[in-house]
Amino acid sequence: MLNIGDIFPDFTVESTLGKISLYDYVGTSWAILFSHPKDFTPVCTTELGKLAQLQGEFEKRGVKVLGLSVDSVQDHQLWSRDIAEYSNTEVKYPLLADPKGEIARSLGILDKDATDTLTVRAVFIISPDRKVRATICYPTSCGRNFNEILRLVDSLQYTDQNPSIVTPAEWNKGEEAIIKPGADSVPGTKIVNVPSGKEYLRFIKTEK
């Protein structure tokens, strides 16, 4: 599986929006590739329905989303009707067809314990320079938390714009962030006393 900092590979594939070249489709945007095990399965239906509901939130952040599984375009198109009926939202993002599992295999996201050719629930967050900025991998039995993925995107984009800042546990946009150890202090910084007595935990207010 690709690691953080690796260049995400380009590929051309058929999808529910026609043939897509990944780099051409994404352009200079951020991108998130979501793999799901198989069409017409219950957990995947809930996931892709939730993603359809949140697509506007990803777009506000300049992120294009794409889904991938080892199914055909025809199956994707038929299944999209079920997803739309379940979520009351049309699936507007592309579902990529990988019936031979070639892309999934190249990305290292095939489920090794599955009796059939299934992908795990992988998430790749890709920045405009084509680098993998974060990866998340869930087992087939557990659906993803897409609000957490949005939170992760917010943190990546905020810290890219503010290289001296990192975000604490459960941080959400607009909440206090942390100045990196060794970085210059900022007026208005709140220093938290830690047991070691060292002032390495310095919070700073942020704006939404």
C-alpha positions in Angstrom: 0.0 0.0 0.0 1.2 3.5 -0.8 2.8 5.4 2.1 2.5 9.1 3.1 4.7 11.2 0.8 4.6 8.8 -2.1 3.4 10.1 -5.5 0.0 8.7 -6.2 0.1 7.0 -9.7 -1.9 8.2 -12.6 -4.2 5.7 -14.4 -7.0 5.8 -17.0 -10.1 3.8 -16.3 -13.8 3.6 -17.3 -16.2 5.1 -14.8 -19.8 6.2 -14.4 -18.8 9.5 -15.8 -17.0 8.0 -18.8 -13.3 7.3 -19.3 -11.3 9.1 -16.7 -7.6 9.9 -16.5 -7.0 10.5 -12.8 -4.5 13.4 -13.2 -6.6 15.1 -15.9 -9.8 14.7 -13.8 -8.3 16.0 -10.6 -6.3 18.8 -12.2 -4.9 21.1 -9.5 -7.4 20.1 -6.9 -7.1 17.9 -3.9 -8.5 14.4 -4.3 -9.7 11.6 -2.3 -9.9 8.0 -3.6 -12.2 5.7 -1.7 -12.2 2.0 -2.4 -15.1 -0.2 -1.4 -15.3 -4.0 -1.4 -18.2 -4.6 -3.7 -21.4 -3.2 -5.3 -24.8 -4.2 -4.0 -23.5 -4.7 -0.4 -25.1 -3.1 2.7 -22.2 -1.3 4.4 -20.9 0.1 1.1 -24.4 1.4 0.3 -24.5 3.3 3.5 -21.0 4.7 2.9 -21.4 5.9 -0.6 -24.8 7.3 0.3 -23.2 9.4 3.1 -20.4 10.4 0.7 -23.0 11.6 -1.7 -24.7 13.7 1.0 -21.3 15.2 2.0 -19.9 15.8 -1.5 -20.7 19.5 -1.3 -18.6 19.8 1.8 -15.7 18.2 0.0 -16.2 20.6 -2.9 -16.1 23.6 -0.6 -12.6 22.5 0.4 -11.5 22.1 -3.2 -11.5 18.3 -3.0 -12.7 15.9 -5.8 -13.8 12.5 -4.6 -13.7 9.2 -6.5 -14.9 5.7 -5.6 -13.3 2.5 -6.8 -14.2 -1.2 -6.6 -13.7 -4.4 -8.6 -17.1 -4.1 -10.3 -18.1 -3.0 -13.8 -19.5 0.4 -14.9 -22.9 -1.3 -15.5 -23.0 -2.6 -12.0 -22.0 0.8 -10.6 -24.8 2.5 -12.6 -27.4 0.1 -11.4 -26.2 0.2 -7.8 -26.2 4.0 -7.9 -30.0 3.9 -8.0 -30.1 2.0 -4.8 -27.6 4.4 -3.1 -29.7 7.4 -4.3 -32.9 5.8 -2.9 -31.3 5.0 0.4 -29.6 8.4 0.9 -32.2 10.5 -0.9 -29.1 12.0 -2.8 -27.9 11.5 -6.3 -24.4 10.0 -6.7 -22.6 12.7 -8.7 -19.0 11.6 -8.1 -17.4 9.0 -10.4 -17.4 5.3 -9.5 -14.3 3.7 -11.1 -14.5 0.3 -12.6 -11.7 -2.2 -11.9 -13.3 -5.6 -12.7 -9.9 -7.4 -13.0 -8.6 -5.8 -9.8 -5.6 -4.4 -11.6 -5.7 -0.9 -10.0 -6.6 -2.3 -6.6 -3.7 -4.7 -6.8 -1.2 -2.0 -7.9 -2.4 0.1 -4.9 -2.1 -2.8 -2.5 -5.7 -2.6 -1.3 -7.0 -6.1 -2.1 -8.4 -8.0 0.9 -6.1 -10.9 1.3 -8.5 -12.8 3.5 -11.5 -12.6 1.2 -12.5 -15.6 -0.8 -13.5 -13.3 -3.6 -11.7 -10.4 -5.2 -12.6 -7.6 -2.8 -10.9 -4.4 -1.9 -10.5 -3.2 1.7 -12.1 0.2 2.7 -9.1 2.3 1.8 -8.9 6.1 1.8 -6.1 8.0 0.0 -6.0 11.8 0.5 -3.9 13.3 -2.3 -2.7 16.9 -2.5 -2.4 19.0 -5.7 1.2 18.0 -6.1 0.0 14.3 -6.5 1.5 13.3 -3.1 -0.3 10.9 -0.7 -0.9 13.1 2.4 -2.9 10.6 4.4 -4.1 7.0 4.3 -6.8 5.2 6.2 -7.7 1.5 5.9 -10.8 -0.1 7.4 -11.7 -3.7 7.4 -14.7 -4.8 5.2 -16.8 -5.2 8.3 -16.7 -1.5 9.4 -18.1 1.5 7.6 -16.1 4.7 7.5 -16.6 8.0 9.4 -16.7 10.6 6.6 -16.9 13.5 9.0 -13.5 12.4 10.4 -12.2 12.4 6.8 -13.4 16.0 6.4 -11.7 16.9 9.7 -8.5 15.4 8.4 -8.7 17.4 5.2 -9.3 20.6 7.2 -6.2 19.9 9.3 -4.0 19.1 6.3 -5.0 22.2 4.4 -4.7 24.5 7.5 -1.2 23.2 8.5 -0.1 23.5 4.8 -1.0 27.2 5.0 0.6 27.5 8.5 3.7 25.4 8.5 4.6 26.3 12.1 1.3 24.9 13.4 0.0 21.4 14.1 -3.5 20.3 15.3 -4.3 18.5 18.6 -6.4 15.5 19.2 -10.0 15.9 18.0 -9.2 19.3 16.5 -11.9 20.9 14.4 -11.7 24.0 12.2 -11.8 27.1 14.3 -10.5 25.5 17.5 -7.2 26.1 19.2 -4.2 24.6 17.4 -0.6 24.1 18.6 2.7 25.8 17.7 5.4 23.3 16.7 8.2 22.9 19.2 11.1 25.1 18.1 8.9 27.5 16.1 8.7 31.2 17.0 6.1 32.1 19.6 3.1 34.0 18.5 1.5 36.9 20.5 -1.6 35.7 22.3 -0.3 32.1 22.6 -1.6 30.2 25.6 1.1 28.0 27.2 -0.1 24.9 29.1 2.0 23.8 32.0 3.1 20.1 31.5 4.5 17.8 34.1 8.0 18.1 32.8 7.9 21.8 33.4 8.9 22.5 29.8 6.9 24.9 27.7 6.5 22.7 24.6 2.7 22.7 24.6 1.6 26.1 23.2 -1.9 26.6 21.9 -3.0 29.4 19.6 -6.4 30.6 18.6 -7.5 30.0 15.0 -10.3 31.4 12.9 -13.0 29.4 11.2 
